[in-house]
Amino acid sequence: MQMVSFREEIQIPSGITVNIDGKTVKVKGKKGELSRDFSFAKFLTISLEDGKIILEGSFLGRREKATAYSIVKHIKNMFTGVQNGYRYYLKIIFTHFPITVKVVNDEVQITNLIGEKNVRVAKIMPGVKVTVKGEDIVVEGIDLEKVSQTAANIETVTKIRDFDRRIFSDGIYIYKKEVIS
């Protein structure tokens, strides 16, 4: 009888150190350190062998394989983050009422969206830097999930309801994503 098995090897790039404690993977590079817990994947074993991260499992179904390949991609994103980092660009768009955007502590405050008097607040995830440059908002960090979540928080909080989007296009929108080089 042949054993159905899964084995994936991820080469660790130079300049990056990796520690594996159970199913927690810690990656350290020139930009910083990231840690991620993969304990939800009970069917996988994660180990370190001569400069490679090895993921192994037996009798994996379609969902387990999909989860395993997602974990591979998460680890590769961690490598990219600690080496280079991620940057998202958002554009402030308004037609009549000028939108004011300020970064205060760990939140982005948006005022005067379509003439509203209340302040809309978007949360900034820890480890993410947000800067406002004229009509652009730049979101930077080493953790892709936190950077993208912060950008999504900003975009979602400016969503206008009960108006025709073709006419009232006011808001803040993601228009560019990149790896910092």
C-alpha positions, 0 to 999 in steps of 0.5 A: 500500500502506497502512503499518500503524503505531502511535503513542501520545502521553503528555502530560507533566503540569506539574511533571514533567521528562522525559529520554529517552536512547535507550530509557531514560526518566527522570522527575523530580518533587517526590517524587523521580526514577525511571528505567526502561529499555525497551530490550527493546522493539526495535520501538518508538522513544521520543521527546520532542516539545513536552511529550509522550512519543511512542511509535512503531512499524511493523507491530506484531503483537498481542504488540508492541502489548500490550507498547507499551501496557504501556510507556505504563502504566509511564510513567504510573505513573512520573508518578503516583509522582514526583508523589504516591507509592504506599502499601500497607496490610497487616494482621497477623492472629493467633489465638493466638500474637501475631506480632512484626514489626520493621523492621531495616535493609532487611528486615522480621523476623517472629517467633512466627508460629503459635508458631515460634521461627525468624525469617522475613525479608522483603526491603525493596526500595531506595527503599521505606519500611516502618513498623509501626503496631500491627496495621498495616504501611504500605509507601510509596514512589514506584516502584509496582513496588518498593512492590508487590514489598515488600508481596508479599514480606511477605505471601509470607514469612508464608504457612503451609503444611500447615495448613488455611487456614480454621482457621489464618488467621495471617499478614500480608495486603495489604488496601488500596492507594492513591495518596498524595494 
